[in-house]
Amino acid sequence: MPSRRSGPDGRLPAPDPGRPPLATPPDSGPSRLLMWLGRLGVPAAAFAVFQTLLGILPQNLAGEAARYCVAATAGVGVGAVVWLAAALLRTRAAADAVAAAPTGPAPSPAGSLPELMDGTYQALRRGLSVIEVSGHGPLTGWPHSLAESDPPVHPTAFGTAYGLHLLLDIAPYDGRIRAGQVAETLWRLRLPGGGWAARSQGSGARPEVSAVVLGALARAGADPRLLEAEIRSCEVLWNPDHDASGLANTYVVTNVLRGLLRAAPGATALDGLREVLVHGATADPARDNHRCWGAALAGGLGNPAPSAAHTARAVVALDRAACVLGEDERQRTVREEGLRWLLAGPATPAGGMTDLQNCQEEVRRPDQEDPLHQELLSVRHFAAAWVARALMTDGARKVAAEGVGLPAWEAQLTTAVARVHGMQRGGVWRWDDGPMGHPVWMAYQGLSVLRRHALMAYRP
């Protein structure tokens, strides 16, 4: 059996060429003597020298006092030397032991990412709704919040789509929740005319929800022919002429763009949606006139106020579009300016931690059944998660190196990730303490940020 300091084949490791050889090996004779004296104790060594000198010094050395002084001084000096030599040898021995110790991953501390992911999965299991609905059959999915399903309530398209994303991220091989049943539930939640809508949006399909559901189904391996047929039936939803008020909103356009890039990367609507987003950016004089985004896209009614959450959403959507579709110089410039706007945050009074504060908006549209009334969709933005995701896109490091510098980028990213981590307890992210305060989408976004950051920080 190899010794603790030998290699896996039983042989001692080769000496480190960058480390000078020891003049006196730790196991040499003088070293062993000094270590023995050190273990004997400094007072004992000093007393031994004192007694020895007292016995051999001549009796006529200017009286008894002089003999005692010389012996005591020598004893103290030898004791100090022994103590220093023993301490040096102990330090060198400890350093050798550390250098020879086998390297490997450190044990996972409490609250590590695997434990957090397990907590998220347990919350998914607790929050799962399994019910039988007349006309739909058995439904297996999630409502809006993980704290909302006791007793079981009707799953929603939005909650179930993000629950499916989470399931595919953290438990693809765990059969206690079957992804196929969840995907089948999404098909059963499809509206009679095609597409999907949020629980508060009535009976007509909406593009931002339909695209999220289609993206989740595509990721779960849905039949491409079924996806293609559904996307054709929903093509009108991506047309700004059909939903002018919705597709003038940054949240809606970024949702549709990200969902379609997953479900239908060859869709003809993608180029037009990206152009809508690029043209919707606006320059911000407070941050060196870098272009950014607000809740409403520029060019519509009013002048949208800059928003870190919406700018980060736009940067992430444009980055994904660039990866799938490529990009021209103008599109790249706008995307990078959005990153520069985010990186300029701490230098302004309104920046810094303000950029990481959660925010909420209301998306208003004419009601589909009664145009004289408005449909209201309340949207919450997990700002820290979106900023972190934008700062972890492929081009962010390069943009930072050319501008504020990598240390500033790393500091901002670390702050955003820490805020994301701090908003969860046991793998469950909380918006507030109410029954709707544990959104499934928030758990997905929070966990996505922590997983992505862990992969970026990993060094094999």
JODAHU-V906827 format. One record per pair of residues at least 4 apart in sequence whose C-alpha atoms are under 8 Angstrom apart, sorted by the first residue. I is the first residue (numbers start at 1). GAP is how many residues later the second one is. Records with the same first field share a line. If there is no record, write none. Layout:
# JODAHU-V906827
I: GAP  GAP
This chain:
# JODAHU-V906827
1: 9
2: 4  5  6  7  8  9
3: 7
4: 97
5: 7  8  92  95  96
6: 4  5  6  7
7: 4  5  6
15: 4
24: 4  7
25: 6
26: 5  6  63  67
27: 4  5
28: 4
29: 4
30: 4
31: 4  58
32: 4
33: 4
34: 4  48  51  52
35: 4  50  51  54
36: 4
37: 4  5  8  45  49
38: 4  44  45  48
40: 4  5
41: 4
42: 4  37  38  40  41
43: 4  36
44: 4
45: 4  30  33  34  37
46: 4  28  29  30  31  32  33
47: 4  28
48: 4  27
49: 4  22  25  26  29
50: 4  21  22  24  25
51: 4  20
52: 4
53: 4  18
54: 13  14  17
57: 4  10
59: 4  5  8
61: 5  6
62: 4  5
63: 4
64: 4
65: 4
66: 4
67: 4
68: 4
69: 4
70: 4
71: 4
72: 4
73: 4
74: 4
75: 4
76: 4
77: 4
78: 4
79: 4
80: 4
81: 4
82: 4
83: 4
84: 4
85: 4
86: 4
87: 4
88: 4
89: 4
90: 4
91: 4
92: 4
93: 4
94: 4
95: 4
96: 4
97: 4
108: 4
110: 5
111: 4  5  315
112: 4
113: 4  337  338
114: 4
115: 4
116: 4  310  311
117: 4  53  310  330
118: 4  52  309
119: 4  307  308  309
120: 4  306  307  308  323
121: 4  46  49  50
122: 4
123: 4  23  304  305
124: 4  22  39
125: 52
126: 20
127: 15  18  19  20  21  22  23
128: 12  13  14  18  21  24
129: 10  11  12  13  14  20  23  24  25  26
130: 8  9  10  11  22
131: 7  8  9  21  22  23
132: 4  5  6  7
133: 4  5  6
136: 52  53
137: 51
138: 47
139: 15  16  42  43  46  49
140: 15  41  42  45
141: 14  15  18  19  22  41  44
142: 4  7  12  13  14  17  18  21  298
143: 5  6  10  11  12  13  14  15  16  17
144: 4  11  12  14  15  292  295  296
145: 4  14  290  291  292  293  294  295
146: 290  292  293  294
147: 288  289  290  291
148: 4  5  287  288
149: 4
155: 4  5
156: 4  33  42  43
157: 4  29  32  39  40  41  42  52  56
158: 4  39  40  51  54  55
159: 4  280  281  282
160: 4  22  26
161: 4  25  51  52  55  56
162: 4  54  278  279  282
163: 4  277  278  281
164: 4  15  18  19  52  56
165: 4  51  54  279
166: 4  277  278
167: 4  5  12
168: 4  11  52
172: 7
174: 4
178: 4
179: 4  41
180: 4  40
181: 4
182: 4
183: 4  34  37  39
184: 4
185: 4
186: 4  27  31
189: 7
190: 4  5  6
191: 4  5  6  12  13  14
193: 11  12
194: 11  36  39  40
195: 10  11  12  15  35  38  39
196: 8  9  10  11  13  14  17
197: 4  5  6  7  8  9  12  13
198: 4  8  11
200: 176  177
201: 5  174  175  176
204: 164
205: 4  5  32
206: 4  31
207: 4  27  30  31  45  49
208: 4  44  45  47  48
209: 4  46  47
210: 4  46
211: 4  44  45  46  47  48  49  52
212: 4  43  44  46  47
213: 4  46
214: 4  13  45  46  48  49
215: 4  43  44  45  46  47  48
216: 4  43  47
217: 4  5  46
218: 4  5  6  9  44  45
219: 43  44
222: 4  5
223: 4
224: 4
225: 4
226: 4
227: 4  36
228: 4  36
229: 4
230: 4
231: 4  33
234: 4
235: 4  34
236: 6
237: 5  6
238: 4  5  9  18  31  35
239: 4  30
240: 4  6  7  8
243: 4
244: 4
245: 4  119  120
246: 6  117  118  119
247: 5  6
248: 4  5  48  49  52
249: 4  46  47  48  114
250: 4  27  43  44  45  46  47  60  64
251: 4  44  59  62
252: 4
253: 4  20  23  24
254: 4  23  59  60  63
255: 4
256: 4
257: 4  13  16  17  60  64
258: 4  59  62  63
259: 4
260: 4  5  7  10
261: 4  5  9  59  60  63
265: 5  59  60
266: 4
268: 4
269: 4
270: 4
271: 4
272: 4
273: 4
274: 4  44  47
275: 4
276: 4
277: 4  20  37
278: 53  56  57
279: 18  19  20
280: 13  17  18  19
281: 10  11  12  16  17  53
282: 9  10  11  16
283: 6  7  8  9
284: 4  5  6  7  8  22
285: 4  5
286: 62
287: 54  57  58  61
290: 47  48  50  51
291: 43  46  47  50
292: 14  15  19  45  46  49
293: 4  5  11  12  13  14  15  17  18  21  45
294: 4  10  11  12  13  14  16  17
295: 9  10  11  12  15  66
296: 4  8
297: 7
298: 5  6
306: 5
307: 4  48
308: 4  34  47  48  75  79
309: 4  46  47  50  72  73  74  75  77  78
310: 4
311: 4  27  31
312: 4  26  27  30  74  75  77  78
313: 4  73  74  77
314: 4  21  24
315: 4  20  21  23  24  75
316: 4  73  74  77
317: 4
318: 4  17
319: 4  16  74  75
320: 4
321: 4  5  6
322: 4  5
327: 4  5
328: 4
329: 4
330: 4
331: 4
332: 4
333: 4
334: 4
335: 4
336: 4  59  60  63
337: 4
338: 4
339: 4  51  52  57  60
340: 4  59  60  63
341: 4
342: 45
343: 57  61  65  66  69
344: 4  7  60
345: 5  6  7  10
346: 4  5  6  7
347: 4  5
348: 4
350: 4  5
351: 4
352: 4
353: 4
355: 28  29  32
356: 27  28  31  60  63
357: 25  26  27
358: 22  23  24  25  26
359: 21  22  23  24
360: 18  19  20  21
361: 17  18  19
362: 14  15  16  17
363: 13  14  15  16
364: 10  11  12  13
365: 9  10  11
366: 4  5  6  7  8  9
367: 4  5  6  7  8
368: 7
382: 4  60  63
383: 4
384: 4  32  33  35  36
385: 4  31  32  35  60  61  64
386: 4
387: 4  29
388: 4  25  28  29  61
389: 4  60
390: 6
391: 5  6  18  22
392: 4  5  21  60  61
395: 4
396: 4
397: 4  9  12
398: 4
399: 4
400: 4  5  6  8  9
401: 4  5
404: 4  5
405: 4
406: 4
407: 4
408: 4
409: 4
410: 4
411: 4
412: 4
413: 4
414: 4
415: 4
416: 4
417: 4  32  33  36
418: 4
419: 4
420: 4  26  29  30
421: 25  29
423: 6  7
424: 4  5  6
425: 4  5
427: 16  20
428: 10  15
429: 9  10  13  14  17
430: 7  8  9  12
431: 6  7  8
432: 4  5  6
433: 4  5
434: 4
438: 4  5
439: 4
440: 4
441: 4
442: 4
443: 4
444: 4
445: 4
446: 4
447: 4
448: 4
449: 4
450: 4
451: 4
452: 4
453: 4
454: 4
